[in-house]
Amino acid sequence: MLPTSAILADFGVTRAEREKFMTLRGRPPCDRRKFGPNTGSNRSTGNKMDVRAEKVRKEFDRFPALHDVSLDIHSGELIALLGPSGSGKTTLLRLIAGLERPTNGRILFGDEDASDKSVQARNIGFVFQHYALFRHMSVLENISFGLKVRPRATRPASAEIRRRAMELLDLVQLTGLETRFPNQLSGGQRQRVALARALAIEPRVLLLDEPFGALDAQVRRELRKWLREIHDRTGHTTVFVTHDQEEALELADRLCVMSQGRIEQVGTPDAVYDTPASPFVFGFIGESSRLPVTVENGTVQLSGRNLDIVAPDTIGAGQLFFRPHDVELVDGDTALGGTIVASRRVGGTRRLEVELSHSVHRVEIDLPYDHPAVERSQIGFRPRRWKLFPAS
C-alpha cells in the first residue's frame, strides 16, 4: 500500500491544500436527505450560498494578478470563469477557496466576511483537473475519505458513511464500480469519482478547476451534459473555471469573462455571445472576423468604400466585428467582396477565407457545405449582425 505522502503530486496545488477540501473539521454528521431536485429551501447541509468578491486585488511579488475585481455569485447558480491563460480566473477561484488571501478587498459567503477564514471553515468542495484521487484506495474509499477523517465527535457512523457514499455512486452513475481502484477506471469515470468525493462533505460551494481539461473531446462533451444534470439536481452554488468557450456556453447559467486580471463582462451565455461588451469579448467568445474601418457622415467605410452599414452615433476610426456565420451573400460590386483563397469543411459548413478586392485584408465566412457559391472564385457578402467598437 502506498504511503499517503506519495499519493498526491504535480496537480497544481500542494497535497496539504487538497486534503483540506476533504477534511472539514467541526461539521455535523450528514443528514439522510436524498439528492433530489432542489426545492430552494436552506437546508442544514447548506448547499445554497451567495458568494461575493468585493474590490479584490491580488499581488504576487508586487505583480497584480487581479485588479480590484468585484463579482456577485448567486445562490444555486453555475457560473463559469472564462478567459485565456493569465487572465486571473484561477487566482479568483483560489481566493474563493481560501487557498490564497486577497491583498486588498473581501470575499464574502452570504453576509459573512470569509477573507481570513481557512478552507475548512469555508466548507468548500473542490474538483481538480487531474482528479487527485488516492491511488491506493478503492472508489468507495475515495468518496468516503472526507467523512472518515472527521473528528470522532462529528464523524458519522460507518454504516451511514457507506450509505452516503453508495448514494453518491448512484448519483454519478458508477454503481457497481465501488471496489475498483482509480487505475482501473477511464478518465471520465475518475472525474465522476472526484465530483462524488467533493459532494460527500456536503459543501456550501462547489469549485471546479478545469475539470475536463485532461479528457478527450468526446468524453468532455458527454461529461458537460452530465455535470449540468447533476447541478440541476443538487442545486449547489458552483464556480467553474475553463478556457473552453464552448464548454462555458453550454454549461453555465452566467459567464464571467476575464482578461489580464480584470472582468470584461458578466452575463448569460446568450447575452455575452450576442452583445459582447468589448473587442476582447467579441474576439474570445466564438468565431469572429475583424476589419479596421472609419465612420464618416453616419456610414461605415473600408478603404474609402461604403459598406452599406449605418452607424449614426459613431465617428472616426473603428473596428468592425462580425461572426462568420452571420453573413448574407450579395451580387455585384461590393466593398466586402473578393477572391476565395481557401476553403475547408467545418462540420456541416464550409469555411471560406476571402481576400477582399479593395483592401489588403482577409476575412472568413461560413456557408452550408453544399452551397453552390463555394465553387466560385469570387464572392460578395454583407454582415447580417455586427458590432462596431472604437479603434483601440
Secondary structure, DSSP 8 states (H G I E B T S, - for coil): ---GGGT--SSSS-HHHHHHTT--TT-------------S---TT-----EEEEEEEEEETTEEEEEEEEEEE-TT-EEEEE--TTSSHHHHHHHHHTSS--SEEEEEETTEE-TT--HHHHTEEEE-TT----TTS-HHHHHHHHHHTS-GGG---HHHHHHHHHHHHHHTT-TT-TT--GGGS-HHHHHHHHHHHHHHT--SEEEEESTTTTS-HHHHHHHHHHHHHHHHHH--EEEEEES-HHHHHHH-SEEEEEETTEEEEEE-HHHHHHS-SSHHHHHHSS--EEEEEEEETTEEEETTEEEEEE-TT--EEEEEEE-TTSEEE--SS-SSEEEEEEEEEETTEEEEEEEETTSS-EEEEEEETT-GGGG-SEEEEEESS-EEEE--
